């Protein structure tokens, strides 16, 4: 027997000529019987209706007579989304539904984008539905009396959970949930995730280790869409660059694709690449002006919103974008997606493909544009992956990040204060902190109350203090600083970019602006701009009529090829050697593979090829394990360390997804090293740790940890000076902890993160085992081969040395001022 | 003089450049240091940022060691003695200073030195904007010099100078240094928990780098 509410919702569907999907009904049933769970559904499949409707059914059934009356109902639903940009679309969708049903609910957003006036109003009266990000949820919890916000809360939905899962933002969600579960014992908890390799784990992480997991469900939408994958190929591969990541060489071939399609999304991997593509498209086809647009995370929300609206309305022929448009509601006019450069993983590639073809009965269509010759092999691998339904990548959850826990505890101390015993119990029940020991907890409590050390006569450490059995922050300045720095995404200090009349274009990293002089021209937001002046944290600009301008090179983490992709890549190499494949991509790259074979050899999947060569710069060794950048990062440090134990030597190390290079000014004893179990997986962790001490990896990792744990404070917007005396760099923190407090848990966390996330110890060990069973081929080459060249030109390098510092210094030259 | 110090002759005076990031002017028994930033770790801790406390003790120990080593009559601090507002590390410093009454201590005020003049006087510290002891002029920031000052040779701090070194095989490193140009010299920052700023000297500058506990002149580098 269907309830009144259920029937009303069904009528809503019928009025629109729709019929609920089976999976939607399944979710409604589970939700209404008070089960928690995870819904596996892609974007654009009606997942919002799956989770919003049962809440409304309940509401109507519980208030059959009064649900259309205006009342002070309190917060009913919290909807967590990873992207601020998504919040607005969800807000509109959810508001529309209650309007249709004549339920006088208010739907609102609380994200970094929302004005403080709006936030203040919310404090007085919570809306019935609040859409927010993990950070903003924690900011809510940092307000005095935050518990009253959640008194009436019925349900919480974590949207795009797969995006949050593998990051510290996911841990923030886990901690937020642990608190809400306590405040609202009957809370309904649901996640929504796209398909990933570890759905069951995603479900477990979301629900934690307490009894909210009992009787919970994972429901799969099973909605399939047809997909068409094509590669854009160079006419003459001999003219195609061996290295590089821009891909503009193939831009003329992208023009007809844009022309033939109603609307096209062009995904690039970095913001600077998107700026360059936008500029080059306009140069190649000036008549596109006004019909193409640019979308990336540094543009102001007004600009982005305009682009999104124009895209919805079908006014744009193409949008050049970054991952900023990976998620979110679908743009119906988009028929085609272009991916420029390696997407690094099958899941991301398919997700982007899925942003096209939303008209009924249409197909998703994606074109892959390689940016260098070797990416043609990746192109072949991606095509096979898309057609054969290979296993998708997993998103591994972050385990026990101390920095996030420290931030959370301060958040609670800033609002109403907390009782350690109680919070410890709650935190222990999350997936992330289930193995947290009492000892680790005690260290963290010491860290926030005494600064990690027993107090001495001169010490004045003050942060969290005990008062009436509660742990609290009472210093107003510390409170204010903490509320300003809640979050786990660490970025450089940003400066806003404005026209002289005040119109806001977006923001750029401070270091880039600092490198410019007044009158210098640069590309931003798809225009060339001239820097007029900088004032406080704003760069004032005017339009410049020149195409000769610098493009900001935003530094971003370089992503690594997923293990599935690297496996496919090795397989494609093998097929190319055997000649057993019909892939057009492999046929196209054949002349370059021939060069590689002639100058050196082609690495088959049962051998490891090492190339040795000399140049003006010194002695080079190239290794090609085809394991992806992250594994190469660890393996190269390990191999460099092991060789450096045989003789005092200094290495400069570079890597890409195919291999890595060791470069030294001295001859490298590789033959001798190969006799000494160079690729053994014994003593792996010890050797890696020793090599880490000599490289900057852990130090770089510590930067994010410092921000999250509140050691580094970026200053208040517009008043950087007030906190000037509290400025320091994470490098200095790393050095002083390393020297005086080597057992500081945050320092250990930096090493653990390098080992488990960056170097991926598990994959590294597997790769070493594989290499041990392989044939090792050492080739001496006269010049850089097609495989070596792209690694050699990479300027981002690690260093490792076993030489005495003073000996090294004496072989170097002072970097003198450049005479212009 | 300790064997790791390096002699440098400037305006007919012999200066000993020390790997502890100080200069000893033997003839006048003057020890020169710049940018101590005492109280920095305490300022952080007081604001809820848990820098290890040992940073402060180590700074003071280093200062004490080099004074026992060189036995100067006069310690001149080229600015930024104390990092910020007064805190307990100031008390600790003053206690230390008062146990060395025979030592004259002078401070050339730097941009971080925001304490009241009486604080310095209570600590038996002479305070100057600039201090001239022939043939040198002591100052914190060389940008504060006016034309009149430019006839003497200035010794300063403020910049926390370091140089970038490059070698074959794409090797690179950064080392703190002493810098001497035609008109002025800059000392490396003495304090710990302080960053450096990379300068690009010209060929006719004299650069002395600090590597481990040694001073290396640019003349010792590969030609």
HADDOCK unambig.tbl for C-alpha pairs under 7 A between the chains (distance, minus, plus):
assign (segid A and resid 451 and name CA) (segid B and resid 50 and name CA) 4.57 0.50 0.50
assign (segid A and resid 452 and name CA) (segid B and resid 50 and name CA) 6.94 0.50 0.50
assign (segid A and resid 458 and name CA) (segid B and resid 88 and name CA) 5.27 0.50 0.50
assign (segid A and resid 458 and name CA) (segid B and resid 89 and name CA) 6.39 0.50 0.50
assign (segid A and resid 459 and name CA) (segid B and resid 42 and name CA) 6.97 0.50 0.50
assign (segid A and resid 460 and name CA) (segid B and resid 42 and name CA) 6.91 0.50 0.50
assign (segid A and resid 460 and name CA) (segid B and resid 45 and name CA) 6.56 0.50 0.50
assign (segid A and resid 460 and name CA) (segid B and resid 46 and name CA) 5.26 0.50 0.50
assign (segid A and resid 461 and name CA) (segid B and resid 45 and name CA) 4.55 0.50 0.50
assign (segid A and resid 461 and name CA) (segid B and resid 46 and name CA) 4.61 0.50 0.50
assign (segid A and resid 461 and name CA) (segid B and resid 48 and name CA) 6.21 0.50 0.50
assign (segid A and resid 462 and name CA) (segid B and resid 45 and name CA) 6.63 0.50 0.50
assign (segid A and resid 462 and name CA) (segid B and resid 46 and name CA) 5.28 0.50 0.50
assign (segid A and resid 462 and name CA) (segid B and resid 47 and name CA) 6.44 0.50 0.50
assign (segid A and resid 462 and name CA) (segid B and resid 48 and name CA) 5.15 0.50 0.50
assign (segid A and resid 463 and name CA) (segid B and resid 48 and name CA) 4.51 0.50 0.50
assign (segid A and resid 478 and name CA) (segid B and resid 47 and name CA) 6.74 0.50 0.50
assign (segid A and resid 478 and name CA) (segid B and resid 48 and name CA) 6.97 0.50 0.50
assign (segid A and resid 617 and name CA) (segid B and resid 168 and name CA) 5.46 0.50 0.50
assign (segid A and resid 617 and name CA) (segid B and resid 169 and name CA) 4.91 0.50 0.50
assign (segid A and resid 618 and name CA) (segid B and resid 168 and name CA) 6.44 0.50 0.50
assign (segid A and resid 618 and name CA) (segid B and resid 169 and name CA) 5.07 0.50 0.50
assign (segid A and resid 652 and name CA) (segid B and resid 169 and name CA) 6.67 0.50 0.50
assign (segid A and resid 652 and name CA) (segid B and resid 170 and name CA) 6.21 0.50 0.50
assign (segid A and resid 652 and name CA) (segid B and resid 171 and name CA) 6.28 0.50 0.50
assign (segid A and resid 663 and name CA) (segid B and resid 169 and name CA) 5.69 0.50 0.50
assign (segid A and resid 664 and name CA) (segid B and resid 169 and name CA) 4.79 0.50 0.50
assign (segid A and resid 665 and name CA) (segid B and resid 168 and name CA) 5.42 0.50 0.50
assign (segid A and resid 665 and name CA) (segid B and resid 169 and name CA) 4.64 0.50 0.50
assign (segid A and resid 711 and name CA) (segid B and resid 49 and name CA) 5.32 0.50 0.50
assign (segid A and resid 725 and name CA) (segid B and resid 84 and name CA) 6.56 0.50 0.50
assign (segid A and resid 726 and name CA) (segid B and resid 44 and name CA) 6.26 0.50 0.50
assign (segid A and resid 732 and name CA) (segid B and resid 193 and name CA) 5.75 0.50 0.50
assign (segid A and resid 732 and name CA) (segid B and resid 194 and name CA) 6.96 0.50 0.50
assign (segid A and resid 732 and name CA) (segid B and resid 195 and name CA) 6.92 0.50 0.50
assign (segid A and resid 736 and name CA) (segid B and resid 193 and name CA) 6.71 0.50 0.50
assign (segid A and resid 737 and name CA) (segid B and resid 52 and name CA) 6.73 0.50 0.50
assign (segid A and resid 740 and name CA) (segid B and resid 52 and name CA) 6.58 0.50 0.50
assign (segid A and resid 740 and name CA) (segid B and resid 54 and name CA) 6.59 0.50 0.50
assign (segid A and resid 741 and name CA) (segid B and resid 52 and name CA) 6.94 0.50 0.50
assign (segid A and resid 805 and name CA) (segid B and resid 211 and name CA) 6.96 0.50 0.50
assign (segid A and resid 806 and name CA) (segid B and resid 211 and name CA) 6.42 0.50 0.50
assign (segid A and resid 810 and name CA) (segid B and resid 220 and name CA) 6.34 0.50 0.50
assign (segid A and resid 810 and name CA) (segid B and resid 221 and name CA) 4.50 0.50 0.50
assign (segid A and resid 810 and name CA) (segid B and resid 222 and name CA) 5.88 0.50 0.50
assign (segid A and resid 811 and name CA) (segid B and resid 167 and name CA) 6.59 0.50 0.50
assign (segid A and resid 811 and name CA) (segid B and resid 221 and name CA) 6.13 0.50 0.50
assign (segid A and resid 811 and name CA) (segid B and resid 222 and name CA) 5.10 0.50 0.50
assign (segid A and resid 812 and name CA) (segid B and resid 165 and name CA) 6.01 0.50 0.50
assign (segid A and resid 812 and name CA) (segid B and resid 166 and name CA) 5.40 0.50 0.50
assign (segid A and resid 812 and name CA) (segid B and resid 167 and name CA) 4.37 0.50 0.50
assign (segid A and resid 812 and name CA) (segid B and resid 221 and name CA) 6.13 0.50 0.50
assign (segid A and resid 812 and name CA) (segid B and resid 222 and name CA) 5.92 0.50 0.50
assign (segid A and resid 813 and name CA) (segid B and resid 165 and name CA) 5.42 0.50 0.50
assign (segid A and resid 813 and name CA) (segid B and resid 166 and name CA) 5.29 0.50 0.50
assign (segid A and resid 813 and name CA) (segid B and resid 167 and name CA) 5.99 0.50 0.50
assign (segid A and resid 813 and name CA) (segid B and resid 221 and name CA) 6.24 0.50 0.50
assign (segid A and resid 813 and name CA) (segid B and resid 222 and name CA) 6.30 0.50 0.50
assign (segid A and resid 814 and name CA) (segid B and resid 164 and name CA) 6.35 0.50 0.50
assign (segid A and resid 814 and name CA) (segid B and resid 165 and name CA) 4.73 0.50 0.50
assign (segid A and resid 814 and name CA) (segid B and resid 166 and name CA) 6.51 0.50 0.50
assign (segid A and resid 815 and name CA) (segid B and resid 164 and name CA) 5.42 0.50 0.50
assign (segid A and resid 815 and name CA) (segid B and resid 165 and name CA) 5.44 0.50 0.50
assign (segid A and resid 815 and name CA) (segid B and resid 166 and name CA) 6.47 0.50 0.50
assign (segid A and resid 815 and name CA) (segid B and resid 200 and name CA) 6.50 0.50 0.50
assign (segid A and resid 816 and name CA) (segid B and resid 200 and name CA) 5.10 0.50 0.50
assign (segid A and resid 816 and name CA) (segid B and resid 201 and name CA) 5.30 0.50 0.50
assign (segid A and resid 816 and name CA) (segid B and resid 202 and name CA) 5.55 0.50 0.50
assign (segid A and resid 816 and name CA) (segid B and resid 203 and name CA) 6.97 0.50 0.50
assign (segid A and resid 817 and name CA) (segid B and resid 200 and name CA) 4.69 0.50 0.50
assign (segid A and resid 817 and name CA) (segid B and resid 201 and name CA) 5.66 0.50 0.50
assign (segid A and resid 817 and name CA) (segid B and resid 202 and name CA) 5.59 0.50 0.50
